[in-house]
Amino acid sequence: MNGLRILLADDHSLVRRGIRSLLGVHTDWQVCGEAADGRETLEKVDELKPDILILDLNMPELNGLEVTRRVRKMWPQTEVLVLTVQDSELVMRQVLEAGARGYMLKSDAGSELLAAVDAVRRHHAFLSSQVSRMLHGSSAIATKHDVPPKEPLSPRERQILQLLAEGKSTKEVAAALDITVKTAETHRSNIMRKLDLHHLTELVRYAIRNQVVQM
């Protein structure tokens, strides 16, 4: 099939519909599929092999940052354009470091989405106007729990961090990932050690600050 193939990943059907409408002005750009959560996104990328994945960050099951990491590692031919409401400088940097080719806020989509897709399809980086201003003019001061851990979390640990921060118990995490409770407890202990956290409330706070989950 000729033309640019685009996969839309957002947990709100109305947003996906709006993106489809904006992209529709290009007859050679085709939305080849849609996904409503992180796991489905990975399945659809594997199945459809799109040229571009337009991805929200606040996704159920697996957040957009983790999806970006996995897509760029497993299907490097698929470029990632993040379209989100998250305006945290830390999150922006993490997503770009994970391999996303573009990052834009949903508030900029009406005026800049087409330009973003055009840049990304040519493998050029794209930052929307607001994102560019934030990254180049930020004077934010990092706190202890606003910086990545010195010892990075593994993909499995990042997945467990999200589940714990979403309120799941260790037993529920074990069931969701088909691992033993003891293994889940070991992962939880390693996460707390790496992040230098001592209570579950601190873990939840870290996850919220770093946009692992949204409250």
Phi, psi and omega in degrees: 000126182279166178092171181280130181252124188237133174253131179257129179231107179202141184278002177248117182298327180296321178294316179299320179296319180295320178295316177305316182297317180295320182285341186296346180290342177260111183290340180262010173253121183242129170281107186273349180181170179223154177218148185246356175209172186296317181294317179297325179301312179298320179297318182289324177297317179297319183284316191261340181049058182290159175285322182225137171251117174266117196232131170276155180271326184273074184253140174294162176074305181211122185288165186297329178296314179293322177299316179302312180304314185289319180298314183292333179279318188266328182227068186298344178287345179267119177278148181247125173245114180274130178233109193211171173264354185285117182248025177283127180298321180300314180296317179304313182294319179297318181294317180292322177294331179286348175119002177297139181275333181216156179217124178215153178274148181298332179293343179264354189300317183302325184258341189233355184299315182297319178294323180296312180297319180297320179292313183295323180295337176265010177065033175255145178290148178218129172236130178292167188305311182294319180296316180300317179296319181295315184289328183266346181239014184285142174234027183297143178257123181283142173253176184309315185261016176257001182245151179297149179296148178298322176260106188296148176286145176284165177305319179295320180293322177296322178295316180291323176303315180297316182296317179295318181292335177280359174103005180282143176283167178301322179295319179293323176299314180301317180294318182295326184258001180058047175234169179284158177298322179298319178295319178297320179295321178296316178299317181299316179298319180294321178297313181299320180293313182296325181271358182057048179246154185233348181222154180299326179297325177292322178296316178297318180298317178300315182298321180290314181300322183264013174060030172290323173228164179242135178251000000 
